[in-house]
Amino acid sequence: MRAFRNRTTEAELMDDTTLAPEKLNEVLRDVSLANRLLGGNRITHRAVLNILQKEPDKEFSIMDVGCGEGAMLRQLALICRKNKYRVSFRGLDINKAAINLAEKYSADFPEIKYYTKDILQDDVEGLVSDIVLCTLTLHHIPTAQIPKFLEKLSHVARVAVVVNDLQRSPWAYYLFKIFSTIFIKTKIARHDGLVSVKRGFKRKELFAFSSQVSDYYSIVKWKWAFRYLLILAPSKSMHHD
């Protein structure tokens, strides 16, 4: 279908940094609910566990770029506690209101620290981590800036960059349209979910973007529900399994 041939440049309403914190909170709760019900976050959980399990006695650091209210980091922290993995976590987001919410919700998670930063603009050399996560954040980046964005992520990742984002397809679009009328409360989350799909990716696009990251090897896998898992790792350390 022609409408899905290219990424849309239509804006997502939640990207408006003047959005009231209480409204942002409602929208982020809807997004978290959708991820939980559709199983989207499990894609990242499994990718991270696959890395941690290879060196269970090592102390790891994990950074989530575009962390929102920190749901992914709290889920991973609980998984790591359960499995006795020693992991410290950092969350980055450009939206100060989202970081404030993340800090509030993570009061019982001393292993998580949050920072208001824009990885494309700010100096993040001091935040180098073993694993860098990017879940449902890449599609917020304009196409022309994605190679630079992935390059920046790779520069702060010692072991791997794990990207989890949407497939751009009519199937994904109409599935979310049905799903959102039943489960999603806020108009912003319903609107943005549909725009997100139109801002999503084709497999060949993700390969093209990641091929521009020098000295890094990439794997792209399709996952339910209409997601792509992109893993970037230094060529010398990448396991082809």
C-alpha positions as CSV (number, residue, x, y, z in Angstrom):
1,M,0.0,0.0,0.0
2,R,1.3,3.4,-1.0
3,A,0.7,5.0,2.4
4,F,3.2,2.6,4.0
5,R,5.9,2.9,1.3
6,N,7.9,5.6,3.1
7,R,8.1,6.7,6.7
8,T,5.7,9.4,7.6
9,T,6.9,12.8,8.9
10,E,3.7,13.3,10.8
11,A,4.4,14.3,14.4
12,E,3.5,12.3,17.5
13,L,1.6,14.4,20.1
14,M,3.6,13.0,23.0
15,D,6.8,14.4,21.6
16,D,5.5,17.9,22.6
17,T,7.7,18.8,25.5
18,T,5.0,21.3,26.8
19,L,2.5,18.4,27.4
20,A,1.3,18.6,31.0
21,P,3.0,16.1,33.2
22,E,-0.3,14.5,34.3
23,K,-1.4,14.1,30.7
24,L,2.0,12.6,29.8
25,N,1.7,10.2,32.7
26,E,-1.7,9.0,31.3
27,V,-0.3,8.5,27.9
28,L,2.8,6.7,29.1
29,R,0.6,4.4,31.2
30,D,-1.4,3.5,28.0
31,V,1.9,2.9,26.1
32,S,3.1,0.6,28.9
33,L,-0.2,-1.3,28.9
34,A,-0.1,-1.8,25.1
35,N,3.5,-3.1,25.4
36,R,2.5,-5.5,28.1
37,L,-0.6,-6.8,26.4
38,L,1.1,-7.2,23.0
39,G,4.3,-8.7,24.5
40,G,6.6,-6.0,23.0
41,N,8.8,-5.6,26.0
42,R,9.6,-9.3,26.2
43,I,11.6,-8.9,23.0
44,T,14.1,-6.7,24.8
45,H,14.0,-8.8,28.0
46,R,15.0,-11.9,26.1
47,A,17.8,-10.2,24.1
48,V,19.3,-8.8,27.3
49,L,19.0,-12.1,29.1
50,N,20.8,-13.8,26.2
51,I,23.7,-11.5,26.8
52,L,23.8,-11.8,30.6
53,Q,23.5,-15.6,30.6
54,K,26.7,-15.9,28.7
55,E,28.7,-14.3,31.6
56,P,26.4,-14.7,34.7
57,D,29.2,-13.8,37.1
58,K,30.1,-10.5,35.4
59,E,28.8,-7.1,36.7
60,F,26.9,-5.4,33.8
61,S,25.7,-1.9,33.2
62,I,22.6,-1.2,31.1
63,M,21.4,2.1,29.7
64,D,18.0,2.7,28.2
65,V,17.9,5.6,25.7
66,G,14.4,7.1,25.5
67,C,13.4,5.5,28.8
68,G,10.2,7.4,29.3
69,E,8.8,6.7,32.8
70,G,11.3,3.9,33.3
71,A,9.0,0.8,32.9
72,M,11.5,-1.2,30.9
73,L,14.3,-0.6,33.4
74,R,12.1,-1.5,36.4
75,Q,11.1,-4.7,34.6
76,L,14.7,-5.6,33.8
77,A,15.8,-4.8,37.4
78,L,13.3,-7.2,38.8
79,I,14.4,-9.9,36.3
80,C,18.0,-9.4,37.3
81,R,17.2,-9.5,41.0
82,K,15.4,-12.8,40.5
83,N,18.3,-14.3,38.6
84,K,20.9,-12.9,40.9
85,Y,22.6,-10.9,38.1
86,R,24.6,-7.9,39.3
87,V,23.5,-5.1,37.0
88,S,23.3,-1.3,37.3
89,F,20.9,0.7,35.2
90,R,20.7,4.2,33.7
91,G,17.8,5.8,32.0
92,L,18.1,8.7,29.5
93,D,15.3,10.8,28.1
94,I,15.1,14.3,26.6
95,N,11.8,14.9,28.4
96,K,12.3,16.2,32.0
97,A,8.7,15.5,32.9
98,A,9.2,11.8,31.9
99,I,12.4,11.6,33.9
100,N,10.6,13.1,37.0
101,L,8.0,10.4,36.7
102,A,10.6,7.7,36.2
103,E,12.4,8.8,39.4
104,K,9.1,8.8,41.3
105,Y,8.1,5.3,40.2
106,S,11.7,3.9,40.7
107,A,12.0,5.0,44.4
108,D,12.4,1.3,45.4
109,F,15.1,0.7,42.7
110,P,18.4,2.1,44.0
111,E,20.2,0.4,41.1
112,I,18.5,2.7,38.6
113,K,19.7,6.3,37.9
114,Y,18.1,8.7,35.5
115,Y,19.4,11.6,33.4
116,T,17.7,14.2,31.2
117,K,19.8,14.2,28.1
118,D,19.6,14.2,24.3
119,I,22.0,11.7,23.0
120,L,22.2,13.5,19.6
121,Q,23.2,16.8,21.3
122,D,24.7,16.2,24.7
123,D,28.0,14.8,25.8
124,V,27.3,11.2,27.1
125,E,30.9,9.9,27.1
126,G,30.7,9.5,30.8
127,L,27.7,7.2,30.5
128,V,29.3,4.3,28.5
129,S,27.5,1.1,29.4
130,D,27.8,-2.6,28.5
131,I,24.4,-2.8,26.9
132,V,22.5,0.1,25.4
133,L,18.7,-0.3,24.9
134,C,16.5,1.7,22.5
135,T,12.9,0.5,22.7
136,L,10.2,2.4,20.6
137,T,12.5,5.4,20.4
138,L,14.2,5.0,17.0
139,H,10.9,5.7,15.1
140,H,10.8,9.2,16.8
141,I,14.1,10.1,15.0
142,P,13.9,11.7,11.6
143,T,15.2,9.4,8.8
144,A,18.2,11.7,8.0
145,Q,19.4,11.5,11.6
146,I,19.1,7.8,12.2
147,P,22.6,6.8,11.1
148,K,24.1,9.4,13.4
149,F,21.8,8.3,16.2
150,L,22.8,4.6,15.9
151,E,26.5,5.7,15.7
152,K,26.1,7.6,19.0
153,L,24.4,4.6,20.6
154,S,27.2,2.3,19.5
155,H,29.9,4.7,20.9
156,V,28.5,4.3,24.4
157,A,27.9,0.5,24.2
158,R,30.7,-1.9,25.0
159,V,28.9,-5.1,24.3
160,A,25.8,-4.5,22.3
161,V,23.0,-2.0,21.2
162,V,19.6,-3.6,21.4
163,V,16.9,-1.8,19.4
164,N,13.3,-2.9,19.6
165,D,10.9,-1.0,17.2
166,L,7.9,-1.2,15.0
167,Q,7.4,-2.7,11.6
168,R,5.7,-0.3,9.1
169,S,2.9,-2.3,7.6
170,P,-0.9,-2.1,7.0
171,W,-1.4,-5.2,9.1
172,A,0.3,-3.6,12.1
173,Y,-1.7,-0.4,11.6
174,Y,-5.1,-2.0,11.5
175,L,-4.3,-4.4,14.3
176,F,-3.4,-1.4,16.6
177,K,-6.5,0.4,15.4
178,I,-8.7,-2.4,16.7
179,F,-6.6,-3.0,19.8
180,S,-6.6,0.7,20.8
181,T,-10.3,1.1,20.6
182,I,-10.7,-1.6,23.2
183,F,-7.7,-1.1,25.5
184,I,-6.3,2.4,25.1
185,K,-8.0,5.2,27.1
186,T,-6.3,8.4,25.9
187,K,-6.8,10.0,22.5
188,I,-3.1,10.9,22.4
189,A,-2.0,7.3,22.8
190,R,-4.5,6.1,20.2
191,H,-3.3,8.8,17.7
192,D,0.4,8.3,18.4
193,G,0.2,4.5,18.2
194,L,-1.1,4.8,14.6
195,V,1.5,7.5,13.7
196,S,4.2,5.3,15.3
197,V,3.4,2.4,12.9
198,K,3.6,4.8,10.0
199,R,7.0,6.0,11.3
200,G,8.2,2.4,11.7
201,F,10.6,0.5,9.5
202,K,11.1,-2.1,6.8
203,R,13.8,-4.7,7.4
204,K,15.9,-3.4,4.5
205,E,15.8,0.1,6.0
206,L,17.2,-1.1,9.3
207,F,20.0,-3.0,7.6
208,A,20.8,0.1,5.5
209,F,20.9,2.4,8.6
210,S,23.0,0.0,10.7
211,S,25.4,-0.7,7.8
212,Q,26.6,2.9,8.2
213,V,27.8,2.2,11.7
214,S,31.5,1.5,11.2
215,D,33.1,-1.6,12.7
216,Y,29.7,-2.9,14.0
217,Y,27.9,-6.1,13.0
218,S,24.1,-6.1,12.8
219,I,21.3,-8.6,13.1
220,V,17.7,-7.8,12.3
221,K,14.9,-10.2,13.3
222,W,11.1,-9.9,12.9
223,K,9.2,-10.4,16.2
224,W,5.5,-10.5,17.2
225,A,3.6,-8.2,17.3
226,F,5.0,-6.5,14.2
227,R,8.3,-5.6,15.7
228,Y,11.9,-5.7,14.6
229,L,14.8,-6.5,16.9
230,L,18.0,-4.9,15.7
231,I,21.2,-5.9,17.5
232,L,24.4,-4.0,16.9
233,A,27.7,-5.2,18.3
234,P,31.4,-4.6,17.6
235,S,32.4,-7.0,14.8
236,K,35.1,-8.7,16.8
237,S,32.8,-9.6,19.6
238,M,29.6,-10.5,17.8
239,H,28.4,-14.1,18.2
240,H,26.7,-15.3,15.1
241,D,24.1,-17.4,16.9
